[in-house]
Amino acid sequence: MREGLQASGTASPREGDVFHSECVGRAIMEDISGRWSTLILAALRDRPMRFFELRDKIEGISEKVLSQKLRVLVRDGLVERTVEPSVPPKVSYALTDLGRGLTRPLGQLVRWIAAHAPEVVAARESYDAG
């Protein structure tokens, strides 16, 4: 059972307060805010993809980590896993409606990073030098 849910399945008194240690939102935030999960969600924004396509698009991710993160995102209802009956089976991943809703603000974050990366790099260099 996720943190923040009582045995009856009702929300805890602190639901929605991610600053509270028992808020279920903390677990959700952990699932979606990591580097790999964010990149997986962003990669699926335009179209469904097969496992190997995701692996090739997201440079540096291992197959083990990709598999783990996809399982979490499917469990959270953000990504849908579809298996086509064939030999071998073809498995593809696509955003659910819930996942598409998340990629809107995620897209804004990605655009902000692209626009401000030079400023952040300059700030890091200044900090490291001084």
C-alpha positions in Angstrom: 0.0 0.0 0.0 1.2 3.5 -0.8 2.1 5.9 2.0 -0.6 8.3 2.8 -3.5 5.9 2.3 -5.3 4.5 5.3 -6.3 0.8 5.5 -9.8 1.7 4.3 -8.4 3.2 1.1 -9.5 6.7 2.0 -7.0 9.5 1.7 -4.9 10.5 4.7 -5.6 13.9 6.3 -2.4 15.2 4.7 -3.2 14.1 1.1 -2.0 16.8 -1.3 0.5 18.2 1.1 3.8 16.9 -0.4 5.7 18.6 2.4 4.2 16.1 4.9 6.1 12.8 5.2 3.0 10.6 4.9 1.6 12.2 1.8 1.0 9.8 -1.1 2.1 12.7 -3.4 5.7 12.2 -2.3 5.8 8.6 -3.7 4.1 9.8 -6.9 6.6 12.7 -7.1 9.5 10.2 -6.7 8.1 8.0 -9.4 7.8 10.8 -12.0 10.5 13.3 -11.2 13.6 11.2 -11.6 15.8 11.8 -14.6 14.9 8.6 -16.4 11.2 8.7 -15.8 11.0 12.3 -17.0 12.9 11.4 -20.2 10.7 8.3 -20.8 7.6 10.4 -20.5 9.0 13.1 -22.8 10.0 10.5 -25.3 6.5 9.1 -25.5 4.9 12.5 -25.9 4.7 12.3 -29.7 3.9 8.6 -30.3 3.9 5.1 -28.9 7.3 3.5 -28.9 8.7 0.0 -28.6 11.3 -0.8 -25.9 14.3 -0.7 -28.1 13.2 2.6 -29.6 13.0 4.1 -26.1 16.4 2.6 -25.2 18.0 4.1 -28.4 16.4 7.5 -28.0 17.3 7.9 -24.3 21.1 7.7 -24.4 22.8 6.3 -21.4 19.8 4.4 -19.9 20.4 0.7 -19.3 17.8 -1.9 -20.4 17.4 -2.9 -16.7 16.7 0.7 -15.6 14.4 1.3 -18.6 12.4 -1.9 -17.7 12.1 -0.9 -14.1 11.0 2.7 -14.8 8.5 1.5 -17.4 7.0 -0.9 -14.9 6.6 1.9 -12.3 5.0 4.3 -14.9 2.6 1.6 -16.1 1.7 0.9 -12.4 1.0 4.6 -11.8 -1.3 4.7 -14.8 0.8 7.1 -16.8 2.0 4.7 -19.5 0.1 1.9 -21.2 1.9 -1.3 -22.2 0.4 -3.1 -25.2 1.5 -6.6 -26.3 0.7 -7.6 -29.9 0.3 -11.3 -30.3 3.0 -12.3 -32.7 6.2 -14.3 -32.6 8.1 -12.8 -30.9 5.5 -10.7 -29.2 5.7 -7.0 -30.0 5.5 -4.7 -27.0 4.8 -1.0 -27.2 4.4 1.8 -24.7 2.2 4.8 -25.0 1.1 7.6 -22.7 -2.4 7.3 -21.1 -4.6 10.3 -20.9 -3.2 10.8 -17.4 0.3 10.6 -18.7 -0.5 13.1 -21.6 -1.7 15.5 -19.0 1.6 15.3 -17.1 3.6 15.8 -20.3 2.1 19.3 -20.9 3.9 20.8 -17.9 6.8 18.5 -18.4 7.2 20.0 -22.0 7.3 23.4 -20.4 10.1 22.3 -18.1 12.1 20.8 -21.0 11.7 24.1 -23.0 12.8 26.1 -19.9 15.9 24.0 -19.5 16.7 24.4 -23.2 16.3 28.1 -23.1 18.2 28.7 -19.8 20.9 26.0 -19.9 23.6 28.5 -20.9 22.7 30.7 -17.8 22.8 27.7 -15.5 26.1 26.5 -16.9 27.5 30.0 -16.4 26.3 30.2 -12.8 27.8 26.8 -12.1 31.2 27.8 -13.6 31.1 31.1 -11.6 30.3 29.2 -8.4 32.9 26.6 -8.9 35.6 29.2 -9.7 34.9 31.3 -6.6 
